[in-house]
């Protein structure tokens, strides 16, 4: 085949689409490795054919590749979803054509959505294009025929059931034709599950060869992906709300000092326990700090009074985040680590970093788009740090969650395989899992949760499907693959919890 340059690129898209449909579409388990490999290949493929590569484009490439790789490394559900979302987000920033004006916060979301919509209706520059020659006509027709057959099957699967449900005569005709061809016996011999999965792969393949060339075409076309002007005004009349907020916060700081130095008796008279105090203070102060940040960002002032007010609010906002951090640290010191407490620390650290970035940008009198760009990059860096820290591992191996009865093994048994703790927890269950053990020694109200997690890992890797392979998931399996879960199930399945 003598394909043109565009034809070779489209042929590469077809090969990638076939590979993606196999790697991503499967049953029973999430395709960690399949998804990571597909995203990595697509991102590198798109970058290869992107014509304009700025410094930001290369930075987005690095973030997109790292988060794609981390989908394979981490198995904790929330972290996996965040990594997937970040890989998609930075991937679209990579595809997005360079804009004449910088993007605001809302523009980053709007631009990605608009880019996809416009791409769907863009005429693709890539298709199976052969150099002129009589010997190639048969190849073109054969490829067109294969594509046409796949589309026809896809349409018939959707249309025939709909029409049959609307007309009993048509339903009988379809049923008779179905029986005449012996398709039901064929489907039974192949297996409904096999047919379903390959049908879904065919749909995914068709969608991929439809959208990928269009995305590649759009990424190299100059276009505007900013919010329309009426929805993108930078300055709002926020001096009065900022002034009132600043005054309220001053009063709050005075009363907060009284709250911090209050005795246990005073707190009890107010109907508050120490844990309620720290937990509620953390949540409320974090929300108020975020609101303060929104006020400052949307009320960029040119007058001296407005600028001074922004600085005052900024300092107050940072104090609020420090108070929230103090509350969270106190709660961690009293009751150990949990997901909520660690993600709380992450959120407050993130807000504090944004405050610092904003006022550094404000002090240097730079355009606000520079602050927005730094915030996006900073957010990506924070998520990378979250992945490196591995909250599950920290919770179990650094400072275990506790209750009034001691270490909370009920909570610890809910940790993902990222904790690499299942073997140690099984040994603890074997040692203290008999009847009559005191909660101070082994506080686990639902031992079956841990057993089911171990069984799930053993079932998953009993027949290894490389598409669903996850690094920490598999590492945890290697530690517990010899555990006999049947004896634990016999002990606890009929035991009231």
C-alpha distance (Angstrom), angle and dihedral (degrees) to the residues before:
residue distance angle dihedral
X1 . . .
X2 3.79 . .
X3 3.78 100.6 .
X4 3.78 122.4 -178.5
X5 3.79 120.2 -125.6
X6 3.80 91.8 -94.1
X7 3.78 90.2 45.6
X8 3.81 91.7 54.6
X9 3.81 90.7 50.7
X10 3.82 90.6 50.7
X11 3.80 90.8 48.1
X12 3.82 87.7 53.0
X13 3.81 88.4 51.8
X14 3.83 90.1 53.2
X15 3.81 91.2 51.0
X16 3.81 91.3 47.4
X17 3.82 91.4 47.3
X18 3.81 90.3 53.0
X19 3.79 90.2 49.1
X20 3.83 93.5 46.3
X21 3.80 92.7 49.7
X22 3.81 90.1 54.0
X23 3.81 96.8 42.3
X24 3.81 97.7 45.8
X25 3.82 106.7 32.6
X26 3.80 111.7 73.5
X27 3.80 138.7 121.3
X28 3.82 135.2 -109.7
X29 3.82 101.7 12.9
X30 3.79 135.4 49.5
X31 3.84 111.1 -102.1
X32 3.81 97.8 -123.1
X33 3.80 96.9 163.6
X34 3.80 93.2 32.9
X35 3.81 92.4 53.2
X36 3.80 93.4 43.5
X37 3.81 93.0 49.1
X38 3.82 92.3 46.5
X39 3.80 93.4 50.8
X40 3.80 92.4 45.3
X41 3.82 92.0 51.2
X42 3.79 94.1 45.7
X43 3.81 94.2 47.4
X44 3.82 92.7 49.2
X45 3.82 91.1 44.4
X46 3.82 92.5 50.9
X47 3.81 92.2 45.7
X48 3.81 90.8 52.1
X49 3.81 90.9 59.2
X50 3.80 98.1 37.8
X51 3.79 106.4 113.0
X52 3.82 101.1 -161.0
X53 3.82 113.2 51.0
X54 3.78 115.5 179.7
X55 3.80 128.0 -177.5
X56 3.81 88.5 -99.3
X57 3.81 90.6 51.3
X58 3.80 90.7 57.0
X59 3.81 90.9 47.7
X60 3.83 90.8 51.0
X61 3.81 88.0 49.1
X62 3.81 91.3 56.1
X63 3.82 92.7 48.1
X64 3.82 93.0 46.5
X65 3.82 91.6 50.0
X66 3.81 93.7 46.6
X67 3.80 94.6 49.5
X68 3.81 90.8 45.4
X69 3.79 89.6 53.3
X70 3.82 91.6 47.3
X71 3.82 90.1 59.1
X72 3.81 85.0 69.9
X73 3.82 94.5 43.4
X74 3.84 103.4 47.0
X75 3.82 124.8 55.7
X76 3.83 103.5 179.3
X77 3.86 104.0 115.6
X78 3.83 100.6 -130.9
X79 3.81 92.9 44.4
X80 3.82 90.2 47.6
X81 3.82 91.4 52.1
X82 3.79 91.2 47.8
X83 3.80 91.0 49.7
X84 3.80 91.4 48.7
X85 3.81 91.7 48.3
X86 3.82 91.8 47.1
X87 3.82 92.0 49.0
X88 3.83 90.1 51.8
X89 3.82 92.6 44.3
X90 3.80 96.4 50.1
X91 3.80 89.3 39.6
X92 3.80 90.3 59.2
X93 3.81 90.7 46.1
X94 3.80 86.0 54.4
X95 3.83 91.3 52.0
X96 3.80 95.0 43.7
X97 3.83 113.1 104.3
X98 3.80 115.8 -117.6
X99 3.81 109.9 -85.9
X100 3.78 124.3 -137.8
X101 3.80 89.9 -135.4
X102 3.79 126.0 38.7
X103 3.80 120.4 -102.1
X104 3.80 124.1 -107.4
X105 3.81 123.2 -146.8
X106 3.81 94.3 -89.6
X107 3.80 90.3 42.9
X108 3.81 91.3 62.6
X109 3.80 90.6 60.8
X110 3.80 95.8 35.8
X111 3.82 93.4 47.2
X112 3.81 94.0 53.9
X113 3.82 91.7 48.9
X114 3.82 93.4 45.5
X115 3.81 91.1 46.2
X116 3.82 90.9 57.2
X117 3.82 93.3 46.0
X118 3.79 93.2 48.2
X119 3.80 91.2 45.9
X120 3.83 91.4 56.8
X121 3.80 89.8 58.3
X122 3.81 95.6 38.8
X123 3.77 118.4 108.6
X124 3.80 106.1 -119.5
X125 3.80 120.1 -121.3
X126 3.81 90.5 -155.3
X127 3.81 126.9 75.8
X128 3.80 139.4 130.1
X129 3.77 97.8 -68.3
X130 3.80 119.7 171.4
X131 3.76 129.5 -164.9
X132 3.80 111.9 -105.4
X133 3.75 113.6 -83.5
X134 3.78 139.1 120.3
X135 3.77 93.4 -121.9
X136 3.79 92.5 65.1
X137 3.80 100.8 56.0
X138 3.81 93.8 84.9
X139 3.80 92.0 51.5
X140 3.80 91.6 51.4
X141 3.81 92.2 50.2
X142 3.81 92.3 47.0
X143 3.81 92.7 52.2
X144 3.81 91.5 45.8
X145 3.80 89.6 50.2
X146 3.84 92.9 52.2
X147 3.78 90.9 49.9
X148 3.81 91.5 46.7
X149 3.82 92.5 50.7
X150 3.82 92.3 51.0
X151 3.81 91.9 49.8
X152 3.83 90.8 46.6
X153 3.81 93.0 52.5
X154 3.78 90.7 47.6
X155 3.82 92.1 51.3
X156 3.81 94.0 45.4
X157 3.81 91.7 52.5
X158 3.80 88.4 57.4
X159 3.82 101.5 35.8
X160 3.83 103.2 42.9
X161 3.84 97.2 57.5
X162 3.82 90.6 46.6
X163 3.82 93.9 50.7
X164 3.81 92.2 42.6
X165 3.80 91.4 55.1
X166 3.82 89.5 52.6
X167 3.82 98.7 48.4
X168 3.85 125.1 34.1
X169 3.83 92.5 -162.1
X170 3.79 91.0 54.3
X171 3.82 89.2 45.0
X172 3.83 90.8 54.8
X173 3.80 91.4 48.7
X174 3.82 91.6 50.9
X175 3.80 90.7 45.8
X176 3.83 92.4 50.6
X177 3.81 91.3 48.5
X178 3.83 89.2 47.4
X179 3.81 91.3 52.9
X180 3.81 92.0 43.9
X181 3.79 91.6 57.6
X182 3.82 91.3 43.9
X183 3.80 90.6 -129.2
X184 3.80 94.1 148.3
X185 3.80 92.6 59.8
X186 3.79 89.8 44.8
X187 3.81 91.4 52.5
X188 3.81 91.5 48.1
X189 3.80 91.5 50.7
X190 3.82 91.8 49.0
X191 3.81 94.3 40.0
X192 3.79 131.0 -114.5
X193 3.81 92.0 -114.7
X194 3.80 93.1 53.0
X195 3.81 92.5 48.3
X196 3.80 91.9 47.2
X197 3.79 94.2 50.7
X198 3.81 93.6 47.5
X199 3.79 91.6 45.7
X200 3.80 89.0 52.8
X201 3.79 90.0 47.7
X202 3.80 89.7 52.3
X203 3.81 90.3 52.6
X204 3.81 90.7 48.3
X205 3.81 90.0 48.0
X206 3.82 92.8 50.9
X207 3.79 91.8 48.0
X208 3.83 91.0 48.6
X209 3.81 95.6 52.0
X210 3.81 87.9 46.6
X211 3.82 99.5 49.4
X212 3.83 105.4 30.1
X213 3.85 96.2 63.9
X214 3.81 89.3 46.8
X215 3.82 92.2 50.6
X216 3.81 89.8 49.3
X217 3.79 90.2 50.1
X218 3.81 93.5 48.6
X219 3.81 94.5 47.9
X220 3.80 90.2 62.8
X221 3.82 96.4 45.3
X222 3.77 122.5 90.9
X223 3.78 109.2 -121.6
X224 3.78 140.1 146.2
X225 3.80 115.9 -106.2
X226 3.80 99.7 171.3
X227 3.79 127.3 116.4
X228 3.83 113.3 -92.1
X229 3.80 111.4 -91.6
X230 3.86 97.5 -107.9
X231 3.83 88.9 58.3
X232 3.78 96.1 42.3
X233 3.78 106.5 58.7
X234 3.78 111.1 146.4
X235 3.81 102.2 -158.4
X236 3.79 126.7 64.1
X237 3.81 131.7 177.7
X238 3.80 94.3 -105.2
X239 3.81 102.9 138.2
X240 3.81 93.6 103.0
X241 3.85 96.7 47.0
X242 3.82 89.8 44.8
X243 3.83 91.3 51.3
X244 3.81 93.1 49.0
X245 3.82 91.4 45.8
X246 3.81 91.0 51.1
X247 3.83 91.7 50.6
X248 3.82 92.0 47.6
X249 3.80 90.4 50.4
X250 3.82 91.7 51.4
X251 3.80 89.7 55.2
X252 3.81 89.5 45.2
X253 3.82 92.6 53.2
X254 3.81 90.9 53.9
X255 3.81 92.7 50.8
X256 3.80 91.0 42.2
X257 3.80 90.3 60.4
X258 3.79 88.0 55.5
X259 3.80 89.1 49.0
X260 3.82 93.2 51.5
X261 3.80 93.2 50.7
X262 3.81 94.4 43.4
X263 3.80 116.4 122.1
X264 3.81 124.5 -123.3
X265 3.82 88.8 -104.6
X266 3.81 91.2 55.3
X267 3.80 91.9 49.3
X268 3.81 91.0 48.9
X269 3.80 90.5 51.0
X270 3.82 87.1 55.6
X271 3.82 90.3 49.9
X272 3.82 94.7 -111.8
X273 3.79 131.1 129.5
X274 3.80 122.3 -154.5
X275 3.82 91.8 -107.3
X276 3.82 92.6 49.9
X277 3.77 89.4 49.1
X278 3.80 95.5 53.0
X279 3.81 95.8 39.6
X280 3.80 96.3 48.2
X281 3.79 94.5 41.8
X282 3.81 90.8 53.2
X283 3.81 95.2 52.0
X284 3.79 96.2 43.2
X285 3.79 96.9 45.1
X286 3.80 92.1 48.2
X287 3.81 90.9 54.0
X288 3.82 93.1 47.2
X289 3.82 90.6 48.9
X290 3.80 90.1 52.7
X291 3.83 90.2 50.1
X292 3.81 90.6 50.3
X293 3.80 89.5 52.0
X294 3.81 90.7 52.2
X295 3.81 90.9 50.4
X296 3.79 92.8 51.3
X297 3.81 94.3 44.9
X298 3.82 95.3 48.9
X299 3.82 95.3 40.3
X300 3.78 102.2 58.9
X301 3.80 104.8 168.5
X302 3.79 134.3 -157.9
X303 3.82 98.7 -166.1
X304 3.79 122.6 87.2
X305 3.81 92.4 -119.7
X306 3.82 92.0 51.0
X307 3.80 92.7 49.4
X308 3.83 91.8 48.1
X309 3.79 89.7 49.7
X310 3.82 90.6 51.7
X311 3.80 90.7 52.2
X312 3.82 91.7 49.4
X313 3.81 91.7 49.4
X314 3.80 90.6 46.5
X315 3.80 92.5 53.6
X316 3.80 89.8 47.0
X317 3.80 90.4 49.1
X318 3.79 91.6 53.1
X319 3.82 89.8 49.0
X320 3.79 89.0 52.4
X321 3.80 91.5 53.3
X322 3.82 90.8 47.7
X323 3.82 89.4 52.3
X324 3.80 89.7 49.3
X325 3.81 89.9 50.3
X326 3.80 90.4 50.2
X327 3.81 90.8 52.1
X328 3.80 92.7 49.2
X329 3.81 92.9 47.2
X330 3.80 90.3 50.9
X331 3.79 90.9 52.0
X332 3.82 91.8 47.1
X333 3.79 90.5 49.3
X334 3.79 90.1 52.3
X335 3.83 101.4 40.1
X336 3.82 108.4 13.9
X337 3.79 130.6 -121.5
X338 3.80 129.1 -34.9
X339 3.80 134.5 165.3
X340 3.82 91.9 -100.7
X341 3.79 93.4 51.3
X342 3.79 94.1 46.9
X343 3.80 94.2 45.0
X344 3.80 86.7 46.2
X345 3.80 90.4 56.3
X346 3.80 89.0 46.9
X347 3.80 92.3 51.0
X348 3.79 93.9 49.1
X349 3.81 91.8 45.9
X350 3.80 88.8 50.4
X351 3.83 92.5 51.2
X352 3.82 91.1 46.9
X353 3.81 90.4 51.3
X354 3.81 90.6 51.1
X355 3.82 90.4 52.0
X356 3.80 90.0 52.1
X357 3.81 92.9 47.1
X358 3.80 92.0 48.4
X359 3.79 95.5 51.6
X360 3.79 92.6 42.7
X361 3.81 86.9 54.7
X362 3.83 90.4 42.9
X363 3.81 92.1 50.8
X364 3.81 92.6 49.9
X365 3.85 90.4 47.3
X366 3.79 93.0 -128.6
X367 3.79 125.9 157.8
X368 3.80 114.7 -83.4
X369 3.83 90.8 -120.8
X370 3.81 87.8 69.0
X371 3.81 89.1 57.3
X372 3.81 91.4 47.9
X373 3.81 92.1 50.8
X374 3.82 91.6 48.8
X375 3.82 90.2 48.6
X376 3.81 91.9 53.8
X377 3.81 91.0 49.7
X378 3.83 91.5 44.1
X379 3.82 90.0 51.3
X380 3.80 90.0 52.8
X381 3.80 90.4 49.4
X382 3.84 91.3 50.8
X383 3.81 90.8 52.8
X384 3.81 90.2 49.5
X385 3.82 89.3 53.0
X386 3.83 89.6 50.1
X387 3.81 88.4 55.4
X388 3.79 93.2 48.4
X389 3.82 93.6 47.7
X390 3.84 92.1 51.8
X391 3.82 102.6 -152.9
X392 3.83 93.8 -151.7
X393 3.80 91.2 57.7
X394 3.83 92.3 45.9
X395 3.81 92.6 50.0
X396 3.79 93.7 54.0
X397 3.80 103.8 32.3
X398 3.81 102.9 31.9
X399 3.81 110.9 33.5
X400 3.80 115.8 -6.1
X401 3.80 120.6 -146.5
X402 3.80 111.8 -99.3
X403 3.80 140.2 -164.6
X404 3.79 132.1 -171.0
X405 3.84 87.8 -80.3
X406 3.81 93.7 55.2
X407 3.83 130.8 -103.6
X408 3.81 110.0 18.5
X409 3.82 102.3 -130.7
X410 3.81 89.0 167.9
X411 3.80 88.2 66.3
X412 3.81 94.3 38.7
X413 3.80 90.6 56.2
X414 3.83 87.9 61.9
X415 3.82 92.4 62.5
X416 3.79 118.6 113.8
X417 3.83 124.3 -114.6
X418 3.82 86.8 -93.5
X419 3.80 86.7 81.9
X420 3.83 91.2 66.7
X421 3.80 86.0 -148.4
X422 3.81 105.7 114.9
X423 3.80 96.1 98.7
X424 3.81 92.3 50.7
X425 3.82 90.8 45.3
X426 3.82 90.7 50.6
X427 3.81 90.3 51.7
X428 3.81 89.3 49.4
X429 3.81 89.8 49.7
X430 3.79 90.5 49.5
X431 3.80 92.1 48.9
X432 3.82 99.7 44.8
X433 3.80 102.3 16.7
X434 3.78 97.9 102.8
X435 3.77 126.0 104.6
X436 3.76 119.4 -76.8
X437 3.82 99.7 24.1
X438 3.83 113.1 149.8
X439 3.82 117.8 -110.8
X440 3.80 89.5 -129.2
X441 3.82 87.8 67.4
X442 3.78 101.2 36.1
X443 3.81 118.0 9.1
X444 3.81 104.1 -176.0
X445 3.80 116.6 137.4
X446 3.82 95.1 176.2
X447 3.84 112.9 35.8
X448 3.83 91.1 164.1
X449 3.80 90.3 70.6
X450 3.81 90.7 67.2
X451 3.82 92.2 43.2
X452 3.81 91.3 53.2
X453 3.80 91.4 49.9
X454 3.81 90.8 52.2
X455 3.81 91.3 47.1
X456 3.78 91.3 49.2
X457 3.80 90.8 55.1
X458 3.79 91.8 47.7
X459 3.80 91.8 49.6
X460 3.79 92.1 46.9
X461 3.79 95.9 52.4
X462 3.82 99.1 33.4
X463 3.81 84.9 92.6
X464 3.77 106.1 23.4
X465 3.81 115.9 -136.5
X466 3.79 104.5 -171.3
X467 3.84 91.0 -152.8
X468 3.81 91.3 66.3
X469 3.81 94.6 42.4
X470 3.80 115.3 129.1
X471 3.80 121.5 -174.5
X472 3.83 101.8 -135.1
X473 3.80 90.8 32.5
X474 3.83 90.4 56.9
X475 3.79 92.5 42.0
X476 3.81 89.4 55.5
X477 3.82 90.0 47.9
X478 3.81 90.9 55.0
X479 3.80 88.6 58.4
X480 3.83 96.9 49.8
X481 3.82 104.9 29.2
X482 3.83 92.1 106.1
X483 3.83 94.9 50.0
X484 3.81 113.9 119.4
X485 3.81 103.6 -137.9
X486 3.81 95.9 176.3
X487 3.81 94.3 79.4
X488 3.79 90.9 51.5
X489 3.80 91.8 48.1
X490 3.79 91.0 50.6
X491 3.79 89.3 52.2
X492 3.81 98.6 47.8
X493 3.82 110.6 23.7
X494 3.80 94.4 80.6
X495 3.79 94.6 33.4
X496 3.84 115.7 103.6
X497 3.78 111.7 -118.3
